[in-house]
Amino acid sequence: MDVSYAWLKELVDVPATPEELMDKVSRTGIEVDSVRYPDDQKMKKVVVGKVVELTEHPDSDHLHIAQVDVGEETLRQIVCGAPNIAVGQTVVVALPGARIGGNEKIKKGKMRGVESLGMICALQELGFSDSVAPKAFDDGIYVFDEPLTPGSDALEALGMHDAILDFEITPNRADALGMRGVAWEVGATYNTVPHFNDQPVQETGKPVSDYLSATVTDTADAPAYQLRVVADVTVKDSPLWLQRRLWNAGIRPINNIVDVTNLIMLGYGQPLHAFDYQKLPSQQILVRRATAGEALTTLDGNDHTLDPEDIVITDGQKPIALAGVMGGLDSEITASTTTVVLEAAKFAPVSVRKTALRYNLRSQASARFEKGIDVGAINAALDEAARLIAALGEGTVATGTVSASAIDAAPTNVDISLSRINHVLGTDLSVDTVTTIFKRLGFGVTAADGLLAVSVPTRRWDISIEADLIEEVARIYGYDNLPSTLPTTTMTIGEFTPKQARLRRTRKLLEGLGLTQIISYGLTSDAKAARFTLAPAEATGVAFPMTEDHKTLRRNLVSGLLDAVAYNVARKQTDLALYEQGRVFPRSAGHTRPEEHEYIGGALTGNVIAQNWHQSAQPVDFYAAKGVVSALLADYRLEAPVRYEALTDDPDLHPGQSAKLLLGDEVIGLVGRLHPAFEHANNLPQTFVFELNLDALMAAPRSEMQAALAPKFPSVTRDIAVQVATTVTNAQIQAVIATVGGKYLQSSHLFDVYAGDKIAADQKSLAYTLTYRRDDQTLTEDEVNSAFAKVVAALERDLNAQIR
């Protein structure tokens, strides 16, 4: 929330500069992100001027020559092209040498041969955004609506010397979404009491019952619903002081009626809405749920088909507003409005939030209804709005209030003992100290025998239990003043869960292998989310995505890694080894919510070993990527082996250099090179990727690591070369050897692969070293020969192999 320092000082004594206030309040519980000055503390020589004479430029059909009184002895000649300039206007003038928005310097000059000694400014030229500058002056200069002294400081008149503090309001402190709540917070921080100049509303009109009645169908939807009527009003621009407060809070002035409702929202934290009474033909307000298919055009001009979950305000029959979200176009305040119906209410927070999200109508009003409002100030805010509208619009307030539903606004009583406070905080505070803190917060408090009975006003609806009071004591007393003590009870030593420990170990292992961690977005495009998936899954989209590239929850990590590779390659960083550990979100068919699975993925491109004086560069290949995966899998010590099978049906991966990883019958990963066509289409060099489902790996049975004694007896080796069809894999041969190798076979190692003109084109030769050893005695030649013969026979029988 943007908090005006000048407005704040009208509500509470602030014995500090804006910067000091920012630091102090941030240390007592509400973070103040920054302090900004609308004039950037650089603007100067910007004054109030009055247009005395105006003539047409002789050489232009749109320029005017104005003689402007800026408080000097003579009038100042300024050439101006604004279409709305006129004699008698009070305007903003930047004198030669002035600094305006964007630190632009104004100089003397000539415009088509006519000397111009300054510039008559629009608000945008002073740094105002289009979203807050009054719409009436979008195409021209700003004109003050009240007399000001020529030559006086225009920036001060516009409120640009004010300091704007950016309060970062957390959901539990929505009381600070109003200036009164902020005043209480600052008052508690500096031990001062806010002083609100509340004035009673003067009811001089007819009874409000003569105008309309109101009904709430379900009080759970609108626990409080109050209306007032102000008649015989004149709709016009708001006075400068009101416009100044609005645009310094980031709200655009509209007219005196709408501006008052926004001012009350900023002051009290209570959103209001104003209806044109003449546009309510039935003279009846009915608050109910919408019926399916009902239509409403909101104030922004958009048409909506309503949902039965929406709470609507109706004129007895058709909807005229979405409760707590936005009013309808058919009942808006216009220049012809003469009687205004003011609404102040409390609506069901969940319903308001869902409606605002459903129609993408998030607003300052809906944000306040979602987080909560002070139910004790609903009628006070309504009365103040009626009083101001009557004053600024020369109207009369109808006698009485229409109350369709109401809340008994009683304070919350919480009892707590002094010993409990001191035990939790580790302090030795006295009763007087704690009582003073509660009184600084505006709480009622009664102390007796170490027990405190605290009465919490309705404006602090976040406080209801002992822990809330202890937090208030801690932050007002000062976190910096709390002693550094250890708990007196037995401490529980914190440690990682097995899953946390395994994830950290996995990351350390990959970093030890030379990979660098990245973190990519969890949202991606539809096309990227569907690639490199390990299992079929449905897409899960965001209701209102910010961009088309971030609209779908990711179902793989590879796409994000490839974005990082492309970004680096475009900047001449070509030797890359990246990994990411994070969650993917596959959704099963028929389910509305996605699952969450921990994955780890990697991407390698360029050289795995850079060229140097004693060796040449070694580019990344399939086996480098597979080696990373194998090292990672080995660290999991799985009981069942992971099988690699050729992956030929993924159009984004190379059909001859890619494999899927299976644990039992479940696909738990993939490894391979990107398809050359995919690389070309995405401006990527030759790149290898891998991806593993960590949830599946962590859930799989693991074997315990056991230490083994060094062998006492020698091993015996036998080499064998087998010629097989090219379709036979190394894994098949190794499986046969392991099955029939016997109990003394320690290992089998592939040391050579040959395919060439010495053998048939559909054949290949693979050579293995088989190692045998007994742990209880030396193997005999007959034992080794017998075991080796079984391997030879099995290879010839099962794989139609030829022994070379």
BELQUIRA-V576509 format. One record per backbone hydrogen bond with DSSP energy under -0.5 kcal/mol. NH is the residue of the N-H (numbers start at 1). CO is the residue of the C=O. If there is no record, write none. Layout:
nh: <NH	NH>
co: <CO	CO>
This chain:
nh: <3	3	4	5	8	9	10	10	11	11	12	15	16	21	22	23	24	25	26	27	28	29	30	31	31	33	33	34	36	38	39	40	42	43	44	47	47	48	49	50	51	52	52	53	55	57	60	64	65	66	66	67	68	68	69	70	76	78	80	83	85	88	89	90	91	91	92	93	93	94	95	95	97	98	99	100	101	103	104	106	109	111	112	114	116	117	119	121	121	125	126	127	128	132	133	135	137	138	140	142	144	151	152	154	154	155	157	158	159	160	161	162	164	165	165	166	167	167	168	168	169	170	173	174	176	177	178	179	180	182	183	184	185	186	187	188	189	190	191	192	195	198	203	204	204	205	208	210	211	212	213	215	217	217	221	222	224	225	226	227	228	230	231	233	234	235	236	242	243	244	245	246	247	248	249	249	250	251	253	256	259	260	261	262	263	264	265	266	267	268	269	269	270	271	273	275	276	277	277	279	280	281	283	285	286	287	288	288	290	293	294	296	298	298	299	301	304	306	306	310	312	312	313	314	314	315	320	321	322	323	323	325	326	328	329	331	332	337	340	341	342	342	343	344	345	346	348	352	353	354	355	356	357	358	359	360	361	367	368	369	370	371	372	375	377	378	381	382	383	384	385	386	387	388	389	390	391	392	393	395	396	397	398	398	399	402	403	404	404	405	409	410	412	414	414	416	418	421	422	423	424	425	426	427	434	435	436	437	438	439	440	441	442	443	444	446	448	451	452	453	454	454	455	456	456	457	460	463	464	468	469	470	471	472	473	474	475	476	477	478	479	481	482	482	485	493	501	502	503	504	505	506	507	508	509	510	511	512	513	514	515	516	518	524	529	530	531	531	533	538	542	545	550	551	551	552	553	554	561	562	563	564	565	566	567	568	569	570	571	572	573	574	576	576	578	579	580	582	582	584	585	587	591	595	597	599	599	600	601	602	603	604	605	606	608	609	612	615	618	619	620	624	625	626	627	628	629	630	631	632	633	634	635	636	636	637	637	638	639	643	645	645	647	648	651	653	654	657	659	660	661	662	663	664	664	665	666	668	668	669	670	671	672	673	674	675	678	679	680	681	682	683	684	688	689	690	691	692	693	694	694	695	697	698	699	700	703	716	718	720	722	723	724	724	726	728	733	734	735	736	737	738	739	740	741	745	746	746	747	749	751	752	754	759	763	764	765	766	767	768	769	770	770	771	772	773	784	785	786	787	788	789	790	791	792	793	794	795	796	797	798	799	800	801	802	803	804	804>
co: <1	165	2	163	4	5	6	7	7	8	8	13	14	17	18	19	20	21	22	23	25	26	25	29	168	31	166	166	164	162	160	37	39	39	99	45	93	152	91	69	89	50	67	67	65	63	57	80	55	64	78	53	66	76	50	68	68	66	64	139	82	51	86	144	49	89	142	47	91	119	45	93	106	95	44	104	125	100	101	98	116	114	110	111	109	77	94	92	119	122	123	124	123	129	129	253	134	135	137	121	90	48	149	46	152	46	153	154	156	155	155	159	36	3	163	34	1	165	31	166	167	168	170	171	173	174	175	266	267	178	179	180	181	182	183	184	185	186	187	187	11	196	201	202	397	397	399	207	208	208	283	285	215	287	218	218	346	405	344	402	342	340	396	338	393	233	234	239	239	240	241	242	243	244	245	246	247	246	132	236	255	256	257	258	259	260	261	262	263	264	264	265	264	269	343	341	331	275	339	276	277	279	280	213	314	215	286	312	310	306	291	304	296	302	327	298	296	294	304	307	288	310	321	286	312	318	313	313	326	311	321	322	322	320	297	328	329	334	230	275	228	340	273	226	271	224	221	348	349	350	351	352	353	354	355	357	356	363	364	365	366	367	368	373	374	375	377	378	379	380	381	382	383	384	385	386	387	388	389	390	231	202	229	396	206	227	401	225	402	225	407	408	456	412	454	452	450	417	418	419	420	421	422	422	430	431	432	433	434	435	436	437	439	438	455	453	451	448	416	446	414	452	444	412	454	455	457	460	462	465	465	466	467	468	469	470	471	472	473	474	27	478	478	479	483	491	497	498	499	500	501	502	503	504	505	506	507	508	509	511	510	577	579	552	525	526	527	528	530	587	551	542	547	524	548	524	540	522	557	558	559	560	561	562	563	564	565	566	568	569	568	572	574	605	603	516	601	580	599	597	554	538	588	586	584	582	597	692	580	690	578	688	576	686	618	618	615	612	609	617	606	621	621	622	623	624	625	626	627	628	629	630	631	632	633	633	634	633	701	662	643	660	658	646	649	650	673	654	671	645	669	643	666	641	662	663	663	661	666	661	691	659	689	657	687	652	675	675	676	677	678	680	679	604	672	602	670	600	668	598	692	598	693	694	695	696	637	772	770	768	766	802	722	764	762	725	729	730	731	732	733	734	735	736	737	742	744	771	771	769	767	767	765	756	760	724	754	722	752	720	749	718	768	747	716	744	780	781	782	783	784	785	786	787	788	789	790	791	792	793	794	795	796	795	723	801	721	802>
